[in-house]
Amino acid sequence: MAAEKYTKADWIVEADIQRLEGGKYQGVVLVTRGNGAQQSDGVQHLVNAASITPEEALDEAKALAHRILSDLRTDA
C-alpha cells in the first residue's frame, strides 16, 4: 500500500519509498490509469537521488508525484 495516493481524472499516482543497500532510501512513484476494476499496468518513476531518512525520501517522492500529476493529460 502506498504511503500517499493522488488522483486526477482516471489517473492514480502513488508515492512511496524503498530501502536501498547501505541504509539509504529512495522515493518511488507509480502511475496507473484505470477506473474501478479496469486498471492498466503501472509505470514506475524513481527519484534521482538517494536520501538518508525515509521521511526525506517520501518528501521527494511526493514532490515528483505532484510534478507528474501536473503533466498528465485528462482528455481521452
N, C-alpha and C positions, 0 to 999 in steps of 0.2 A: 504494500500500500504506500502510495506516495506521501511525502511529508506535506506537500502543497499541491492543490489541484485548481486549475483555472479553466474556464470555458469561454468560447467565442463562437457563436452560431453552433455548428455541429463539430467544431474542433475541441479537443480536450488536450490540455497541456499540463503535464505533471512534473514537478520539480522535486528532486530528492538528492541524496548523496551516496557515494560509495567509498569504502575504505580502501586505500592503496597500500601496497607494501611499504614498509618503512614508517607506518603510523600516520601518514598524511591522508587527506580526504579530498575528494573531487566532486563537484556538482554535476548532476546528470539531469537532463530534461528529455522527457518522452512526449512526442506529439502524435496523436491519433485523430482520426476523423471517423465519426460514426454517430448514429442516433439509436438509442435503445439497444436491442440485441445485435444489430448490424454495426460492427466496428472494424475499421481497417487495421492492418498491421501497423505498428508504430515506427516512427523514425526517432532514433536516439541522437541527442546532441550532448557533447561533453564540454564543460567549462575548460578553457585552455590551461589554466594554472591550478596547481595543487594548493590546498590550504592546510594550515597547521591544525585548525579546530573544525569540528563538524558544523558548528554554527556559522563560521565564515564560509565554508563550502556551500551550505544551504543558502546563505545570502547571495552568493554568486550565482547559484542555480536559479533562484527566484528572479534575479535581475535578467538573466539570459531568457528565462521563460517569458518575462514581460516584453523583451525585445522581439522574441519570436511571435508573440501574440499580436504585437503592433504590425507585423509584416504579413500576417495571414489574411488571405482573401476570403470573404464570406459569400461571394457570389458563386453560383454553380460553375 
